[in-house]
């Protein structure tokens, strides 16, 4: 192995070490209270070393989100390949994303924070190689869902009046909103309203299916039958 290869392997090892440390600190303190000093201490590295790999906290969060996005992409592709038609593929992808966000909470929280970066800050970061890689990965996972929706339009399981790319973005926004509420206010909702998080999750996916399903499909007919039975 040459010097360049050893250096690259060490660089990747350090990045994973820093991301592991950041995950632990954020899980303990939350994103807002986690600071680079804490992460450096947890990684047993100097703060200057952390900044050599991630020049700002925003870039570190992007690194965490990129780590999660790679997991998402693999899961989205598996869900897509397992689906029997376009609607089934889209629903499987949605359910996987929900499961992912509940399991990889720090990566999901990093995604939320990255989404709140101001346009001015994003403009400053857009040429960073990490941000470029992150944006490409995000584009790929959105395309998988858009492809599932396009498949459903073609095979007749999804409404023909939908634009696959825009609907993919809308579903992402809706899913993120429900997940954020469950993670941040779930206990309060259950205590005050008596609604469990499982009920919210199940209802959300019923609504998602009805948004997508073509008229006369099994999904809409099943829903209409339930309304008739009430």
C-alpha positions in Angstrom: 0.0 0.0 0.0 1.4 3.4 -1.0 1.7 6.5 1.1 -1.3 8.2 -0.5 -3.5 5.1 0.1 -2.5 4.9 3.8 -3.2 8.6 4.2 -6.6 8.2 2.7 -7.4 5.3 4.9 -6.3 7.2 7.9 -8.4 10.2 6.8 -11.5 8.1 6.5 -10.8 6.4 9.9 -10.5 9.8 11.6 -13.7 11.0 10.0 -15.6 8.0 11.3 -14.1 8.4 14.7 -15.2 12.1 14.8 -18.7 11.2 13.6 -19.0 8.5 16.2 -18.0 10.9 18.9 -20.4 13.6 17.7 -23.2 11.0 17.7 -22.6 10.2 21.3 -22.3 13.9 22.4 -25.4 14.9 20.5 -27.4 12.0 21.9 -26.4 13.0 25.4 -26.7 16.8 25.1 -28.8 17.6 22.1 -27.6 19.3 18.9 -28.0 22.9 20.3 -25.8 22.2 23.4 -23.2 20.0 21.7 -20.1 22.0 21.0 -16.9 21.1 19.2 -14.9 21.0 22.4 -17.1 18.2 23.7 -16.8 16.3 20.4 -13.0 16.7 20.4 -12.8 15.4 23.9 -15.0 12.4 23.2 -12.9 11.6 20.1 -9.7 12.1 22.1 -8.5 14.5 19.5 -7.5 18.2 19.6 -10.1 20.7 18.5 -7.8 21.9 15.8 -7.8 18.3 14.4 -11.6 18.3 14.3 -11.6 21.5 12.4 -9.1 20.0 9.9 -11.8 17.6 8.9 -14.9 19.6 9.5 -14.4 23.4 9.3 -17.6 24.2 11.1 -20.4 22.7 13.2 -22.6 22.9 10.2 -20.2 20.8 8.1 -20.0 18.3 10.9 -23.8 18.0 11.0 -23.7 17.6 7.2 -21.3 14.8 7.7 -23.7 13.1 10.1 -26.5 13.5 7.7 -24.5 12.2 4.9 -23.7 9.1 7.0 -27.4 8.7 7.5 -28.3 9.4 3.9 -26.1 6.5 2.8 -28.2 4.3 5.0 -31.4 5.8 3.6 -30.2 5.2 0.1 -29.6 1.5 0.7 -32.9 1.1 2.4 -34.8 3.0 -0.2 -33.3 0.8 -3.0 -34.2 -2.3 -1.0 -37.8 -1.1 -0.5 -38.1 -0.2 -4.1 -36.9 -3.6 -5.3 -39.3 -5.4 -2.9 -42.4 -3.5 -4.1 -44.9 -5.3 -6.4 -46.0 -2.1 -8.0 -45.4 1.7 -7.9 -47.8 2.4 -5.0 -46.4 -0.5 -3.0 -42.8 0.7 -3.6 -43.7 4.3 -2.5 -45.4 3.0 0.7 -42.5 0.7 1.5 -40.0 3.6 1.0 -42.1 5.8 3.3 -42.3 3.2 6.0 -38.5 2.6 5.8 -37.8 6.3 6.2 -40.0 6.5 9.3 -38.2 3.5 10.8 -34.8 4.9 9.9 -35.6 8.3 11.6 -36.7 6.5 14.8 -33.6 4.3 14.8 -30.9 6.8 13.7 -32.3 9.8 15.6 -29.0 11.8 15.7 -28.6 11.6 11.9 -32.2 12.6 11.5 -31.8 15.5 13.8 -28.7 16.6 11.9 -30.9 16.5 8.7 -33.4 18.8 10.3 -30.7 21.3 11.4 -29.1 21.3 7.9 -32.6 22.1 6.5 -32.6 25.2 8.7 -29.4 26.6 7.3 -30.0 30.1 6.0 -29.7 30.7 2.2 -26.7 32.9 2.8 -24.9 30.2 4.8 -25.8 27.6 2.3 -24.3 29.8 -0.4 -21.1 29.9 1.5 -21.0 26.2 1.9 -22.2 25.0 -1.5 -18.7 24.6 -3.0 -17.4 22.5 -0.1 -16.8 18.9 -1.3 -18.7 17.4 1.7 -21.8 19.6 0.9 -21.5 18.6 -2.8 -21.4 14.9 -1.9 -24.3 15.4 0.5 -26.5 17.2 -2.1 -25.8 14.5 -4.6 -26.8 11.8 -2.1 -30.0 13.6 -1.2 -30.8 13.9 -4.9 -30.4 10.2 -5.4 -32.8 9.2 -2.6 -35.4 11.6 -3.7 -35.1 10.2 -7.2 -35.8 6.7 -5.9 -39.1 7.8 -4.5 -39.9 9.8 -7.6 -39.2 6.7 -9.7 -41.6 4.7 -7.6 -44.3 7.3 -8.1 -43.6 7.4 -11.8 -43.9 3.6 -11.9 -47.3 3.8 -10.1 -48.6 6.3 -12.6 -47.5 4.0 -15.4 -49.0 0.8 -13.9 -52.2 2.5 -12.8 -51.8 2.2 -9.0 -51.0 6.0 -8.5 -53.0 9.0 -9.7 -52.0 10.2 -13.1 -52.3 13.9 -12.2 -49.3 13.9 -9.9 -45.8 15.1 -10.7 -43.4 12.4 -9.4 -40.6 14.9 -8.4 -42.9 17.3 -6.7 -44.8 14.6 -4.9 -41.6 13.0 -3.7 -40.6 16.3 -2.2 -44.1 16.8 -0.6 -44.0 13.4 1.0 -40.5 14.0 2.4 -41.8 17.3 4.0 -44.9 15.6 5.4 -42.9 12.6 6.7 -40.3 14.9 8.4 -43.1 16.9 10.0 -44.8 13.9 11.5 -41.5 12.4 12.7 -40.4 15.7 14.3 -43.7 15.9 16.2 -43.4 12.4 17.4 -39.8 12.8 18.6 -40.3 16.2 20.2 -43.9 16.2 21.5 -45.0 12.6 21.4 -45.4 12.1 25.2 -47.3 15.4 25.5 -49.7 14.4 22.8 -50.3 11.1 24.3 -50.9 12.6 27.8 -53.1 15.5 26.7 -55.0 14.0 23.7 -54.8 10.3 24.5 -53.4 9.6 21.0 -50.6 7.1 20.8 -47.6 7.6 18.5 -48.5 4.3 16.8 -51.9 5.6 16.0 -50.4 8.8 14.5 -48.0 6.7 12.4 -50.7 4.4 11.2 -53.0 7.3 10.3 -50.2 9.1 8.5 -49.5 6.1 6.2 -53.2 5.7 5.5 -53.4 9.4 4.4 -50.2 9.0 2.4 -51.6 6.0 0.6 -54.9 7.9 -0.2 -52.9 10.9 -1.5 -51.2 8.6 -4.0 -53.7 5.9 -4.9 -55.4 6.0 -8.2 -59.3 6.2 -8.1 -60.7 2.7 -8.1 -57.5 1.2 -6.8 -57.6 -1.4 -3.9 -56.4 1.4 -1.5 -59.3 3.8 -2.3 -61.9 1.1 -2.5 -60.8 -0.3 0.9 -61.0 3.2 2.4 -64.5 3.9 0.9 -65.7 0.5 2.2 -64.6 1.4 5.7 -66.5 4.7 5.5 -69.6 2.8 4.4 -69.3 0.4 7.3 -69.2 3.2 9.9 
